[in-house]
Amino acid sequence: MISFRHVFLILLALSNSVMAADEIHMPENAPRPLKIGVAMTVNTLSKVSEESGNIEASVDLQLRWKDPGLAFNAQQTGVNRIEFNRDSATKKLTEIWTPALTIANATIKNKEQGLFIYADGTIVLIQRLKGTFDVKFKLDAFPFDTQSLAVRIASERYNTNQIELTHNQYDINDSGLRNDLQISGWQPKQLKFISLNTQGWDGQYYPETQALIIIARDPYAHLLLILLPFFLVLLLPTFGMLYTKIPLQFQLNYAGAAILSLIALTFTYKVRYPALGADSIIVQLILIGAIYLSAVALLNITLFNREQGSILFSNKFITEEIINYLKWAMPLALFGLVLSRVLLTALIV
């Protein structure tokens, strides 16, 4: 009769054998840290969303390392490399050691794999990945900004003493943006790589390579969406306070309503572009508009008010000249200040 103890021992033995079969050690007779070449090609970039802070893209990730234990005699086999595609590549990868790198900031929706084993033991793994990548946007120079969107290729299993992520000339030749890459509202520029180490929960450092997809925004459509609502908000109070003779109370109501509209416009831009900084051109324009409205309202209370104007200037002809000058100088100064801020932002970046 088989007891519970016997069953437990049998299951324990089976589990140990499975673990031993699944555990594949790093290549022997290879220097430490083992160098892993990293290359990447961006095939498509279908969506860039500042609202959700991500991009949708398709990339080819290439990993390259050397395992002397997998070297073979090219003359005996008749080929210099052995190829595995899709299902055969997936199966072969379960039988050999791999660096187990992950895309730390991606949700992968589709993955295809190809594997090449060369006669000298060099292994090249190519993964075509389609998915959503979480990225950070910096919009201080918006809408003249250039974004560096990082694809984080990280090791979560092997530390810096065990593997090293490299990007030499061989990897550079196999990296870049496809020549026909097109992005709505953006201009693709280049692909750069940076290497860094991140500290894990265990206190050890793990290697990471970031592939930076650099794209420049097409600013003209965004400028229209920014400037048109801005000037429309200021149009009615400017006309009502400078060129009509309505009572002062209504003129001040115009100014107050326009300032509230500018605040509402700020929230609208913030929802559309959540990464906007405090120094962005939009924040500057809202501040300029609020100061302009306050200045015009103050002029209506003082100089443009006949009772107050006569107190400030005894000569009514001088008062009339100053008022006539300010009625066209104030809107012109506003337009010139806004235009200069836009051009300055464009020239700085």
Summary of the structure (lengths in Angstrom):
residues: 349
radius of gyration: 32.5
end to end distance: 82.1
largest distance: 121.4
contacts: 999
relative contact order: 0.11
helix: 42%
strand: 31%
